[in-house]
Amino acid sequence: MKAEELRLGNLVSNMNPRHNDSILTIESIGDNHEVNVFYRKYLLSELEPIPLTEEWLLKFGFTKHGKYSYFYKDDLIIDKNDLGVFFMCDIDIHVEIKSVHQLQNLYWCLFGEELTLKP
């Protein structure tokens, strides 16, 4: 994971077993490959992307369309192919989305607002 991929508010996972925080919210990003999360500094090498799953889509308020494999929220449709890969689909655009922070960033780019967890 690269610092350029991250935005403030992105959710990532902690790989360091010494810390018992598993899901972290990025609060600041430093020039020396450090990120701050709730008064603790982590190296980017200690963090990893959270794989996107159906559970995460539902946590973000997406609705699953009946028996089909796609989810929607606002005007964004996320489909899941036969291999279990999620992607944004539009008429001529298919963008693979592998992680939670990629989905958060895509949503920000398209709608200009944060994708937040449902209460």
C-alpha atoms as one frame of an Amber mdcrd trajectory, in Angstrom:
protein
   0.000   0.000   0.000   1.332   3.432  -0.924   0.742   6.729   0.865  -0.687
   8.172  -2.380  -3.535   5.649  -2.224  -4.719   6.855   1.166  -6.927   9.723
   2.256  -7.802  10.927   5.705 -10.672   8.813   6.995  -9.693   5.683   5.063
 -10.043   2.398   6.899  -7.061   0.020   6.903  -5.991  -3.059   8.835  -3.099
  -3.360  11.280  -0.631  -6.180  10.588   1.401  -5.672  13.769   0.411  -8.312
  16.356   1.814  -6.148  19.194  -1.082  -3.729  18.759  -4.567  -5.047  19.285
  -6.270  -2.516  17.010  -7.399  -4.375  13.926  -9.340  -1.745  11.936  -7.771
   1.712  11.899  -8.953   5.076  10.572  -6.241   7.221   8.970  -6.045  10.602
  10.735  -2.890  12.006   9.143  -0.262  10.960   6.640   3.369  11.973   7.137
   6.140  12.488   4.613   8.236   9.662   6.043   5.815   6.798   5.335   4.054
   7.151   8.678   0.357   7.481   9.341  -1.259   8.615  12.555  -4.198   6.817
  14.061  -5.588   7.972  17.394  -2.318   9.341  18.766  -0.277   6.367  17.566
   2.088   6.337  14.616   2.251   3.408  12.237   4.609   2.778   9.363   2.829
   2.035   6.112   4.569  -1.337   6.162   2.562  -2.170   9.317  -0.760  -1.578
   7.570  -2.596  -3.454   4.894  -5.745  -2.904   2.861  -8.997  -4.395   4.118
 -10.362  -6.715   1.430 -13.749  -5.592   0.130 -16.537  -8.044   0.993 -20.314
  -8.111   0.841 -20.318  -7.486   4.600 -18.369  -4.232   4.147 -20.706  -3.055
   1.398 -23.688  -3.595   3.679 -21.896  -1.792   6.553 -21.516   1.218   4.249
 -25.243   1.240   3.498 -25.263  -0.494   0.120 -28.329  -2.569  -0.673 -28.025
  -5.963  -2.295 -30.342  -6.400  -5.250 -32.412  -9.515  -4.563 -30.999 -12.630
  -6.129 -28.450 -10.812  -8.280 -24.840 -10.172  -7.388 -24.852  -6.397  -7.355
 -25.129  -3.752  -4.666 -26.228  -0.154  -5.010 -26.122   3.093  -3.076 -27.110
   6.438  -4.536 -26.131   6.114  -8.218 -23.215   3.754  -7.620 -23.561   0.107
  -8.590 -20.995  -2.427  -7.404 -21.162  -5.823  -9.063 -19.533  -9.102  -8.087
 -18.451 -11.432 -10.854 -18.323 -15.234 -10.799 -14.777 -15.119  -9.425 -15.865
 -13.052  -6.436 -14.234  -9.848  -7.711 -16.081  -6.588  -7.033 -16.159  -3.814
  -9.611 -17.969  -0.578 -10.308 -20.028  -0.921 -13.420 -21.470   1.744 -15.608
 -22.283   1.784 -19.297 -18.665   1.899 -20.488 -16.713   1.800 -17.229 -15.624
  -1.228 -15.236 -13.289  -0.497 -12.324 -12.119  -3.338 -10.094 -12.360  -2.548
  -6.377 -10.216  -4.767  -4.172 -10.240  -2.950  -0.851 -12.360  -0.849   1.485
 -10.159   2.237   1.103 -10.441   2.035  -2.703 -14.239   2.020  -2.379 -14.078
   4.978   0.024 -11.880   6.925  -2.405 -14.068   6.080  -5.405 -17.182   7.211
  -3.571 -15.453  10.472  -2.591 -14.430  11.111  -6.213 -17.904  10.443  -7.583
 -20.080  12.110  -4.934 -17.786  14.537  -3.075 -18.687  13.134   0.305 -17.366
  10.509   2.681 -18.646   6.967   2.584 -19.430   6.302   6.228 -20.389   3.226
   8.183 -24.062   2.822   9.019 -24.833   3.417  12.691
